[in-house]
């Protein structure tokens, strides 16, 4: 039931820069009834590290592992199922463990970076805490996991940019000894690699200017040859090989607007069968059973995640889980090699949920742990899907979160925070968002919108965003504000805007280009100057510059547009107070993006507050920094969006 990483999607989603700050309904009330508001939850309870999270199960089903705080940082622990003894495997105190996985029954691998620089190193440790070694300890080098090789216990395949910081070469790595062997040389235009079911490296993804190609080789001793070339807007992205290792299961939008699940014939170099397509949404995830060698599910997102089942057995398992857990969204986050025991994760819009162990043989579902037991979901706000029309006729989907106790009918003239997502080629989803719930808990309405370019809505909707930073993309956000005011929900004099990464750019653009719309803004690691942003991207984004120029704009050919749409050049138009937060080690949005904006505003006497953290990168991951940031932002928003009576009540 595994899906291999679709590396070609990383090319299309190069700017997907998620911000790391890493369900019962309310009864309706009429206007005369008193609104029963939520109990105030502390900043610490919203933004502290989970109690336990990231549960995974060993291949043999004897142990499960999880992440839990140690000295304020998330570290790895292992526990034998059915026993109380816990073994702490890592003692990182500078930064959270970024991610980890079981390499085999006795060894766990994990990634970590330094102060948010995203130059991840891969380390390994035995489950008794012994043989802790750094496997890819190279200065200034980033590690990618190409294949965890579940059927080859002592090896993984990784990508490293140690020969050339712009591109990643593939290596076969012995996780016991650290012995490493290069499998191919990247000529400078390969953006991803993929193995077959035997762990042999046989697919590469090439980007040349605006064209993408799939390269194939029969064995690891053969040369890679191009089998298909398309414009990068056309997607034929392999998910994994068919089970005879002869052809490919792919996600494709060739000759269609929405992506579909297809079989691609390597010899004929064409798709030969459409397995599943959806008329309204892109189909993305494809999963399979490693043991039974069948595809199991495809997934897509409408306003919630949905699944299409190819396989009766996995459908039966989900139906069984829904019987006990149906009020929550359900996901399988891990399983044993024999696929008899599963780690199940639940969540909702009002809860971070819990982890469960499901034993298929005994049909037992056992709760392991709540992720954040101090959050009372009955005190949280509902997240509702909404739609509105852009000024040029596009349907924009989004989510509206009202403070607990309000409905669309009873919410009138509320202080409001507009919260555009990062990316920008990403999307908001239904689920528990700490930031949104915090704002709703402080009595703000929160509007999130999937403006043009947001993923999941098809090729045309994506392309409608090209070269539209600060233009129609920003109009979509403004049109959402106007819609909320027209509904009578938002007080037009008390609307703020908050976002991170591209969302931070949207904050700055909103304040500069529609200064009458917002009373204040909060920019977190946002782009302010499109010229300097393009010059300071990470080296491994450089091979994608031509594509970036096509999607965002060319600093030379589109220089006048860059001047017109870079908020740093329009600081004189900003009158609303601004709060800026930035990680000094951010490799994606250089700290100078925030520096130049703050300097320009201070020179004009605009009210701007600025927080820079030396031990952070693209967002605030360290717990103490999150506390400080949200304490400051709470005061900032209250000062500029709440009435004196509301402020007094909030304190």
C-alpha positions as CSV (number, residue, x, y, z in Angstrom):
1,X,0.0,0.0,0.0
2,X,2.9,2.3,-0.6
3,X,3.3,5.2,-3.0
4,X,6.7,6.0,-4.3
5,X,7.8,9.6,-4.2
6,X,6.7,11.3,-7.4
7,X,9.8,13.4,-8.1
8,X,8.6,15.0,-11.3
9,X,5.9,16.7,-9.2
10,X,8.7,18.3,-7.3
11,X,9.6,20.2,-10.5
12,X,6.1,21.5,-11.0
13,X,5.8,22.3,-7.4
14,X,9.2,23.9,-7.0
15,X,7.8,26.8,-5.0
16,X,5.8,24.7,-2.6
17,X,7.3,26.2,0.5
18,X,5.2,25.0,3.3
19,X,5.4,27.1,6.4
20,X,7.0,25.2,9.4
21,X,5.1,27.0,12.2
22,X,5.5,23.4,11.9
23,X,-15.9,17.1,14.4
24,X,-19.2,17.9,15.9
25,X,-21.3,20.8,14.6
26,X,-22.6,23.8,16.6
27,X,-26.3,24.1,16.9
28,X,-27.6,27.2,15.0
29,X,-28.8,30.2,17.0
30,X,-30.9,33.1,16.1
31,X,-29.7,36.6,16.3
32,X,-31.3,37.2,19.7
33,X,-29.6,34.2,21.4
34,X,-26.4,34.8,23.2
35,X,-23.2,33.5,21.5
36,X,-21.5,30.8,23.6
37,X,-17.9,31.5,23.0
38,X,-15.0,29.1,23.3
39,X,-12.8,29.0,26.4
40,X,-9.5,30.7,25.8
41,X,-6.6,28.3,25.1
42,X,-3.1,29.3,25.9
43,X,-0.5,29.9,23.2
44,X,1.6,27.2,24.7
45,X,-1.2,24.6,24.3
46,X,-1.7,25.6,20.7
47,X,2.0,25.7,19.6
48,X,4.0,23.4,21.9
49,X,5.3,20.2,20.4
50,X,2.9,17.2,20.3
51,X,2.9,14.8,23.3
52,X,3.8,11.9,20.9
53,X,3.5,11.8,17.1
54,X,4.9,10.3,14.0
55,X,4.1,6.7,15.1
56,X,5.5,4.0,12.9
57,X,5.6,0.2,13.2
58,X,8.6,-2.1,12.7
59,X,8.5,-4.4,9.7
60,X,8.1,-7.4,11.9
61,X,5.4,-5.8,14.0
62,X,7.2,-6.2,17.3
63,X,7.9,-2.5,18.0
64,X,6.5,0.9,17.3
65,X,8.4,4.1,17.3
66,X,7.4,7.7,17.7
67,X,8.6,11.3,18.1
68,X,8.3,13.0,21.5
69,X,9.9,16.0,23.1
70,X,13.3,15.8,24.8
71,X,14.8,19.2,25.9
72,X,12.1,20.9,23.8
73,X,13.1,19.1,20.6
74,X,11.3,16.2,18.9
75,X,13.4,13.0,19.2
76,X,12.9,9.3,18.4
77,X,11.7,6.7,20.9
78,X,11.1,3.0,20.5
79,X,8.7,0.8,22.5
80,X,8.1,-2.9,22.3
81,X,4.3,-3.4,21.7
82,X,2.6,-4.6,24.9
83,X,5.5,-3.5,27.2
84,X,6.1,-0.4,29.2
85,X,9.8,0.1,28.7
86,X,10.7,2.9,26.3
87,X,14.1,3.4,24.7
88,X,15.2,6.9,23.6
89,X,17.3,6.6,20.4
90,X,18.2,10.3,19.8
91,X,19.0,13.3,22.0
92,X,19.0,16.2,19.6
93,X,18.8,19.5,21.5
94,X,19.4,22.0,18.7
95,X,16.6,21.1,16.3
96,X,13.8,18.7,15.9
97,X,14.3,15.4,14.0
98,X,13.0,16.3,10.5
99,X,11.8,12.8,9.6
100,X,12.6,9.2,10.1
101,X,11.7,5.7,9.0
102,X,12.4,2.0,9.8
103,X,15.2,0.7,7.5
104,X,14.8,-2.8,8.8
105,X,13.7,-4.6,12.0
106,X,16.8,-3.4,13.9
107,X,17.7,0.0,12.5
108,X,16.1,3.4,12.1
109,X,17.3,6.2,9.8
110,X,16.5,9.9,10.3
111,X,17.2,13.3,8.8
112,X,18.3,16.5,10.4
113,X,19.6,19.9,9.3
114,X,21.3,22.8,11.1
115,X,19.4,25.9,12.1
116,X,16.9,25.5,9.2
117,X,19.5,25.5,6.4
118,X,17.8,22.4,4.9
119,X,21.1,20.7,4.2
120,X,19.7,17.5,5.6
121,X,22.1,14.8,6.8
122,X,21.1,11.1,7.0
123,X,21.9,9.3,10.2
124,X,21.3,5.8,11.4
125,X,20.8,4.2,14.8
126,X,20.0,0.7,16.1
127,X,16.8,0.3,18.1
128,X,18.8,-0.4,21.3
129,X,20.5,3.0,20.8
130,X,23.8,1.6,19.5
131,X,25.7,2.3,16.3
132,X,24.6,5.8,15.9
133,X,26.4,7.1,12.8
134,X,26.1,10.0,10.4
135,X,25.8,8.3,6.9
136,X,25.9,11.5,4.7
137,X,27.9,13.9,6.8
138,X,29.0,16.3,4.1
139,X,29.3,20.0,4.7
140,X,26.8,22.1,2.8
141,X,25.3,19.0,1.1
142,X,21.6,18.1,1.1
143,X,20.4,14.5,1.3
144,X,17.3,13.2,-0.5
145,X,15.8,9.8,0.0
146,X,15.2,8.2,-3.4
147,X,14.2,4.7,-2.2
148,X,14.2,3.2,1.3
149,X,14.6,-0.3,-0.3
150,X,12.2,-2.1,2.0
151,X,13.2,-5.5,0.5
152,X,16.9,-4.8,0.9
153,X,17.4,-4.5,4.7
154,X,20.9,-2.9,4.8
155,X,20.7,-0.5,1.9
156,X,19.0,2.7,0.8
157,X,19.3,4.9,-2.3
158,X,19.9,8.5,-1.7
159,X,20.5,11.7,-3.7
160,X,23.4,14.0,-2.8
161,X,24.5,17.3,-4.4
162,X,28.1,17.0,-3.1
163,X,29.6,16.9,-6.6
164,X,27.6,19.8,-7.9
165,X,25.4,21.9,-5.5
166,X,22.8,22.4,-8.3
167,X,22.0,18.7,-9.0
168,X,21.7,15.4,-7.1
169,X,23.6,12.2,-8.0
170,X,22.1,8.9,-6.9
171,X,24.1,6.6,-4.5
172,X,23.5,3.2,-3.0
173,X,24.3,3.5,0.7
174,X,25.1,0.7,3.2
175,X,23.3,1.8,6.3
176,X,25.5,-0.4,8.6
177,X,28.9,0.6,7.4
178,X,28.4,3.9,5.6
179,X,29.9,2.5,2.4
180,X,28.5,4.4,-0.5
181,X,28.5,3.8,-4.3
182,X,27.5,6.3,-7.0
183,X,24.9,4.7,-9.4
184,X,24.8,7.4,-12.1
185,X,26.2,10.8,-12.9
186,X,23.8,13.7,-13.2
187,X,24.7,15.6,-16.4
188,X,23.2,18.7,-14.9
189,X,19.5,18.5,-16.0
190,X,18.2,15.5,-14.0
191,X,15.7,16.5,-11.4
192,X,14.7,13.1,-10.0
193,X,15.4,9.4,-10.0
194,X,13.2,6.3,-9.5
195,X,13.8,2.6,-8.9
196,X,11.9,-0.5,-9.9
197,X,10.4,-3.0,-7.5
198,X,13.8,-4.8,-7.2
199,X,15.5,-1.6,-6.1
200,X,17.3,-1.0,-9.4
201,X,17.6,2.6,-10.6
202,X,15.9,2.7,-13.9
203,X,14.0,6.0,-14.4
204,X,15.3,9.6,-14.4
205,X,13.4,12.9,-14.9
206,X,15.1,15.5,-17.0
207,X,14.3,19.2,-17.3
208,X,15.7,21.2,-20.2
209,X,14.4,24.7,-20.3
210,X,10.6,24.3,-20.6
211,X,10.7,20.6,-21.6
212,X,10.6,17.6,-19.3
213,X,11.6,14.1,-20.3
214,X,11.3,10.6,-18.9
215,X,14.6,8.6,-19.3
216,X,14.7,4.8,-19.0
217,X,17.2,2.1,-18.9
218,X,16.7,-1.7,-18.9
219,X,19.4,-2.4,-16.3
220,X,21.8,-0.4,-14.1
221,X,24.5,-1.3,-16.6
222,X,22.7,0.4,-19.5
223,X,22.7,4.0,-20.5
224,X,19.6,6.2,-19.8
225,X,17.6,7.0,-23.0
226,X,14.7,9.4,-23.4
227,X,11.3,7.7,-24.0
228,X,9.0,10.7,-23.7
229,X,9.4,14.5,-23.9
230,X,6.6,17.0,-23.1
231,X,6.3,20.7,-22.2
232,X,6.6,21.0,-18.4
233,X,2.9,22.0,-18.3
234,X,2.1,18.5,-19.6
235,X,2.5,15.9,-17.0
236,X,3.3,12.2,-17.3
237,X,4.8,11.5,-13.9
238,X,5.6,7.9,-13.0
239,X,4.5,6.7,-9.6
240,X,6.0,3.3,-9.7
241,X,6.6,0.3,-12.1
242,X,4.0,-2.2,-12.9
243,X,4.7,-5.3,-10.9
244,X,6.5,-7.1,-13.7
245,X,8.8,-4.1,-13.9
246,X,8.1,-3.6,-17.6
247,X,5.8,-0.6,-17.7
248,X,4.8,2.3,-15.5
249,X,1.8,3.5,-13.4
250,X,1.7,7.2,-13.9
251,X,-0.2,10.4,-13.1
252,X,-1.0,12.1,-16.4
253,X,-2.7,15.1,-17.7
254,X,-1.7,14.6,-21.4
255,X,-4.6,15.6,-23.6
256,X,-6.8,16.3,-20.6
257,X,-7.2,19.1,-18.0
258,X,-7.3,17.0,-14.8
259,X,-4.6,14.4,-13.9
260,X,-5.6,10.8,-14.1
261,X,-4.1,7.4,-13.2
262,X,-2.8,5.7,-16.3
263,X,-0.6,2.8,-17.4
264,X,2.3,4.0,-19.6
265,X,3.8,1.5,-22.0
266,X,7.6,2.0,-22.1
267,X,8.2,0.3,-25.4
268,X,5.4,2.2,-27.2
269,X,6.1,5.4,-25.3
270,X,2.4,6.1,-24.8
271,X,-0.3,5.7,-22.2
272,X,-2.3,2.6,-23.0
273,X,-5.0,2.5,-20.3
274,X,-6.8,5.0,-18.0
275,X,-7.4,3.4,-14.7
276,X,-9.1,6.3,-12.9
277,X,-10.0,9.9,-13.6
278,X,-12.2,12.5,-11.9
279,X,-14.1,15.1,-13.8
280,X,-13.6,17.9,-11.2
281,X,-10.3,17.3,-9.5
282,X,-6.7,16.2,-10.2
283,X,-6.1,12.6,-9.1
284,X,-2.7,12.4,-7.4
285,X,-1.8,9.7,-4.9
286,X,-1.6,6.1,-6.1
287,X,-0.9,3.3,-3.6
288,X,-0.1,-0.4,-3.8
289,X,0.3,-3.5,-1.7
290,X,3.9,-4.6,-1.8
291,X,3.0,-8.0,-0.5
292,X,0.1,-8.8,-2.8
293,X,1.4,-6.8,-5.8
294,X,-1.8,-5.0,-6.6
295,X,-2.7,-1.3,-6.7
296,X,-5.0,-0.4,-3.9
297,X,-6.2,3.2,-3.9
298,X,-6.0,6.5,-5.7
299,X,-6.7,9.7,-3.9
300,X,-7.8,13.2,-4.7
301,X,-9.0,16.3,-2.8
302,X,-12.3,17.9,-3.2
303,X,-12.8,19.9,0.0
304,X,-11.7,16.8,1.9
305,X,-9.4,13.9,0.9
306,X,-11.2,11.2,-1.0
307,X,-10.2,7.7,-2.2
308,X,-11.0,5.5,-5.1
309,X,-10.6,1.8,-4.3
310,X,-9.1,-0.6,-6.8
311,X,-8.7,-3.3,-4.3
312,X,-11.5,-5.0,-2.3
313,X,-9.2,-6.0,0.6
314,X,-8.0,-2.5,1.4
315,X,-11.5,-1.1,0.9
316,X,-12.8,-3.6,3.5
317,X,-10.1,-2.4,6.0
318,X,-11.1,1.2,5.6
319,X,-14.8,0.3,6.0
320,X,-13.9,-1.6,9.2
321,X,-11.9,1.4,10.5
322,X,-14.7,3.8,9.6
323,X,-17.1,1.7,11.7
324,X,-15.3,2.8,14.9
325,X,-13.6,6.0,13.8
326,X,-16.0,7.4,11.2
327,X,-16.5,10.8,12.7
328,X,-12.8,11.5,11.9
329,X,-10.7,11.4,8.8
330,X,-8.6,8.2,8.6
331,X,-5.2,7.5,7.2
332,X,-2.9,4.5,7.3
333,X,0.6,5.8,8.2
334,X,2.4,2.5,8.5
335,X,2.2,-1.2,8.3
336,X,4.1,-4.4,8.9
337,X,5.9,-6.2,6.1
338,X,3.2,-9.0,6.1
339,X,0.5,-6.3,6.0
340,X,-1.4,-7.6,9.0
341,X,-0.8,-4.7,11.4
342,X,-1.4,-1.1,10.6
343,X,-0.7,2.3,12.3
344,X,-3.9,4.3,11.8
345,X,-4.0,8.1,12.2
346,X,-7.2,10.1,12.8
347,X,-7.8,13.9,12.5
348,X,-10.5,16.4,11.9
349,X,-10.9,20.1,11.5
350,X,-11.1,20.4,15.3
351,X,-8.7,17.8,16.4
352,X,-5.1,16.6,15.7
353,X,-6.5,13.2,16.4
354,X,-4.8,10.0,17.7
355,X,-2.9,7.0,16.6
356,X,-4.3,3.5,16.7
357,X,-3.0,0.0,16.1
358,X,-5.2,-2.2,13.9
359,X,-4.6,-6.0,13.8
360,X,-6.3,-7.4,10.7
361,X,-5.9,-11.0,11.9
362,X,-7.7,-10.4,15.2
363,X,-9.8,-7.4,14.0
364,X,-8.6,-5.5,17.1
365,X,-8.4,-1.7,17.0
366,X,-6.4,-0.4,19.9
367,X,-5.8,3.3,20.7
368,X,-2.2,4.1,21.2
369,X,-2.1,7.8,22.0
370,X,-3.7,11.2,21.4
371,X,-1.4,13.6,19.6
372,X,-2.3,16.7,21.7
373,X,-4.5,15.5,24.5
374,X,-4.6,19.0,26.1
375,X,-6.7,20.3,23.1
376,X,-10.4,19.9,23.7
377,X,-11.9,19.5,20.3
378,X,-15.3,20.6,21.7
379,X,-13.7,24.0,22.3
380,X,-12.4,24.3,18.8
381,X,-14.1,25.9,15.7
382,X,-15.6,24.2,12.7
383,X,-13.9,24.7,9.3
384,X,-16.4,25.0,6.5
385,X,-15.9,24.8,2.8
386,X,-16.9,27.9,0.8
387,X,-16.8,29.1,-2.8
388,X,-17.0,32.5,-4.5
389,X,-16.4,33.9,-7.9
390,X,-13.4,35.9,-9.0
391,X,-13.9,39.1,-10.8
392,X,-13.0,37.4,-14.1
393,X,-15.4,34.4,-13.5
394,X,-13.2,31.7,-11.9
395,X,-14.7,29.6,-9.1
396,X,-12.5,30.0,-6.1
397,X,-12.7,27.3,-3.4
398,X,-11.7,27.9,0.2
399,X,-12.4,27.4,3.9
400,X,-14.1,29.7,6.4
401,X,-13.5,29.3,10.1
402,X,-15.8,31.2,12.4
403,X,-15.2,31.6,16.2
404,X,-17.0,28.9,18.1
405,X,-20.7,29.6,18.6
406,X,-21.1,31.5,15.3
407,X,-22.8,30.4,12.1
408,X,-22.9,32.0,8.6
409,X,-26.2,33.4,9.7
410,X,-25.2,34.8,13.1
411,X,-21.7,36.0,12.3
412,X,-21.9,39.7,11.7
413,X,-19.1,42.3,11.4
414,X,-16.4,40.2,12.9
415,X,-12.7,41.1,13.1
416,X,-11.2,38.9,10.3
417,X,-7.9,37.5,9.3
418,X,-7.3,36.6,5.6
419,X,-4.8,33.7,5.5
420,X,-3.5,32.9,1.9
421,X,-1.4,29.8,1.7
422,X,2.3,29.4,0.7
423,X,3.6,27.7,-2.4
424,X,2.0,29.3,-4.4
425,X,1.5,26.0,-6.3
426,X,0.1,24.2,-3.3
427,X,-3.3,24.4,-1.6
428,X,-5.1,24.7,1.7
429,X,-6.9,21.5,2.9
430,X,-9.6,20.7,5.4
431,X,-8.1,19.6,8.8
432,X,-6.7,20.9,12.0
433,X,-4.5,24.0,11.5
434,X,-3.1,25.4,14.8
435,X,-2.8,28.9,13.3
436,X,-6.3,29.0,12.2
437,X,-7.7,27.5,15.4
438,X,-5.7,29.9,17.5
439,X,-7.1,32.9,15.6
440,X,-10.7,31.6,15.8
441,X,-10.1,31.0,19.6
442,X,-9.2,34.7,19.8
443,X,-12.6,35.5,18.1
444,X,-11.3,36.2,14.6
445,X,-13.0,34.9,11.5
446,X,-10.4,33.3,9.2
447,X,-10.7,33.0,5.5
448,X,-8.4,30.7,3.5
449,X,-8.7,30.5,-0.3
450,X,-7.3,28.3,-3.0
451,X,-6.6,31.2,-5.4
452,X,-5.7,30.4,-9.1
453,X,-2.6,28.3,-9.3
454,X,-3.6,26.2,-6.3
455,X,-3.1,22.5,-7.0
456,X,-5.7,19.9,-7.5
457,X,-8.1,21.9,-9.8
458,X,-6.6,21.0,-13.1
459,X,-4.1,22.3,-15.7
460,X,-6.1,25.4,-16.8
461,X,-6.5,26.6,-13.2
462,X,-2.8,26.2,-12.6
463,X,-1.8,28.0,-15.8
464,X,-4.1,30.9,-15.0
465,X,-1.6,31.9,-12.3
466,X,1.5,32.1,-14.5
467,X,3.1,35.5,-14.4
468,X,0.3,36.7,-12.2
469,X,2.0,37.3,-8.8
470,X,0.5,40.5,-7.5
471,X,-2.0,40.6,-10.3
472,X,-5.0,38.2,-10.8
473,X,-3.7,35.9,-8.1
474,X,-3.9,38.8,-5.7
475,X,-7.3,39.8,-7.1
476,X,-8.6,36.3,-6.1
477,X,-7.6,37.1,-2.6
478,X,-9.1,40.5,-2.6
479,X,-12.3,39.1,-4.2
480,X,-12.5,36.7,-1.2
481,X,-12.3,39.7,1.2
482,X,-15.1,41.5,-0.7
483,X,-17.2,38.3,-0.7
484,X,-16.8,38.0,3.1
485,X,-17.8,41.7,3.5
486,X,-20.8,41.2,1.2
487,X,-21.9,38.3,3.4
488,X,-21.9,40.7,6.3
489,X,-19.5,38.4,8.2
490,X,-16.4,40.6,8.1
491,X,-16.2,44.2,9.4
492,X,-14.5,45.9,6.5
493,X,-12.7,48.3,8.9
494,X,-11.1,45.4,10.8
495,X,-9.6,43.0,8.3
496,X,-6.0,41.8,8.6
497,X,-3.9,39.5,6.3
498,X,-1.4,36.9,7.5
499,X,0.7,34.5,5.5
500,X,4.0,32.7,5.1
501,X,6.3,32.3,2.1
502,X,4.2,33.1,-1.0
503,X,1.5,33.9,1.6
504,X,3.9,36.4,3.0
505,X,4.3,37.9,-0.5
506,X,0.5,38.1,-0.7
507,X,0.5,40.0,2.6
508,X,2.9,42.6,1.3
509,X,1.2,42.8,-2.1
510,X,-2.2,43.2,-0.4
511,X,-0.9,46.1,1.8
512,X,0.9,47.8,-1.1
513,X,-1.6,47.4,-3.9
514,X,-4.9,47.4,-2.1
515,X,-4.0,49.6,0.9
516,X,-7.6,50.5,1.7
517,X,-8.6,46.8,2.2
518,X,-6.4,45.8,5.2
519,X,-6.0,47.3,8.7
520,X,-2.8,45.4,9.3
521,X,-0.6,42.5,8.0
522,X,1.7,39.8,9.3
523,X,4.4,38.6,6.8
524,X,6.3,35.4,7.7
525,X,9.3,34.6,5.5
526,X,7.7,36.4,2.6
527,X,9.1,37.5,-0.8
528,X,9.3,41.2,-1.2
529,X,11.4,41.8,-4.3
530,X,11.1,39.4,-7.2
531,X,14.5,40.4,-8.6
532,X,16.5,39.6,-5.5
533,X,14.3,36.5,-4.8
534,X,15.3,35.0,-8.2
535,X,19.0,35.8,-7.5
536,X,19.1,34.1,-4.1
537,X,17.3,30.9,-4.6
538,X,19.0,27.7,-3.4
539,X,21.6,26.3,-5.9
540,X,19.5,23.1,-6.5
541,X,16.7,25.3,-7.9
542,X,19.0,26.9,-10.5
543,X,18.4,24.2,-13.1
544,X,14.7,25.1,-13.0
545,X,15.2,28.9,-13.6
546,X,13.8,28.8,-17.1
547,X,10.7,27.2,-15.9
548,X,10.5,29.6,-13.0
549,X,10.8,32.5,-15.5
550,X,7.9,31.1,-17.4
551,X,5.8,30.6,-14.3
552,X,6.7,33.8,-12.3
553,X,8.4,36.0,-14.8
554,X,11.8,36.8,-16.4
555,X,13.8,39.4,-14.5
556,X,14.9,40.9,-17.9
557,X,12.0,40.4,-20.3
558,X,9.5,41.1,-17.5
559,X,11.5,43.7,-15.6
560,X,8.7,46.3,-15.8
561,X,6.2,43.9,-14.4
562,X,8.7,42.8,-11.6
563,X,9.0,46.5,-10.6
564,X,5.2,46.9,-10.6
565,X,4.6,43.7,-8.6
566,X,7.5,43.7,-6.1
567,X,6.2,45.2,-2.8
568,X,9.7,46.4,-1.9
569,X,9.4,49.1,-4.6
570,X,6.0,50.2,-3.3
571,X,6.7,50.7,0.4
572,X,5.5,54.3,-0.1
573,X,2.0,52.9,-0.7
574,X,1.8,50.9,2.5
575,X,0.1,52.7,5.3
576,X,-1.2,49.8,7.5
577,X,0.9,48.5,10.4
578,X,3.0,45.4,9.5
579,X,4.6,42.6,11.5
580,X,7.5,40.7,9.8
581,X,9.1,37.4,11.0
582,X,12.1,35.8,9.4
583,X,14.5,33.0,9.8
584,X,18.1,34.1,9.3
585,X,19.1,30.8,7.7
586,X,16.2,30.6,5.3
587,X,17.6,29.0,2.1
588,X,14.4,29.7,0.0
589,X,13.4,33.2,0.9
590,X,16.7,35.0,1.8
591,X,16.7,37.1,5.0
592,X,17.3,40.2,2.8
593,X,13.8,39.9,1.4
594,X,12.5,40.9,4.9
595,X,15.4,43.3,5.6
596,X,14.9,45.5,2.6
597,X,11.1,45.7,3.2
598,X,11.5,46.6,6.9
599,X,14.2,49.2,6.1
600,X,12.1,50.8,3.4
601,X,9.1,51.1,5.7
602,X,11.0,52.3,8.7
603,X,12.5,55.0,6.5
604,X,9.0,56.2,5.9
605,X,7.9,56.0,9.5
606,X,5.5,53.2,8.9
607,X,4.7,51.1,12.0
608,X,6.6,47.9,11.4
609,X,7.7,45.3,13.9
610,X,10.4,42.8,13.0
611,X,11.5,39.4,14.5
612,X,14.6,37.6,13.2
613,X,15.7,34.3,14.6
614,X,19.3,33.2,13.9
615,X,18.5,29.5,14.5
616,X,15.5,29.3,12.1
617,X,15.1,28.8,8.4
618,X,11.9,28.9,6.3
619,X,9.5,29.3,9.2
620,X,9.8,28.9,12.9
621,X,10.2,25.3,14.0
622,X,11.8,25.6,17.4
623,X,9.1,25.6,20.1
624,X,10.4,28.6,22.1
625,X,10.5,30.7,18.9
626,X,6.9,29.7,18.1
627,X,5.8,30.8,21.5
628,X,7.5,34.2,21.2
629,X,6.2,34.7,17.7
630,X,2.6,34.0,18.4
631,X,2.7,36.0,21.7
632,X,3.9,39.0,19.7
633,X,1.4,38.4,16.8
634,X,-1.5,38.1,19.3
635,X,-0.7,41.5,20.7
636,X,-0.2,43.0,17.3
637,X,-3.5,41.7,15.8
638,X,-5.4,42.7,18.9
639,X,-4.0,46.2,18.8
640,X,-5.1,46.7,15.2
641,X,-8.2,44.6,14.8
642,X,-10.0,44.5,18.1
643,X,-12.1,47.2,19.8
644,X,-11.1,48.2,23.3
645,X,-13.9,46.2,24.8
646,X,-12.8,43.1,22.8
647,X,-9.2,43.6,23.9
648,X,-10.2,43.9,27.5
649,X,-12.3,40.7,27.3
650,X,-9.5,38.8,25.6
651,X,-7.0,39.6,28.3
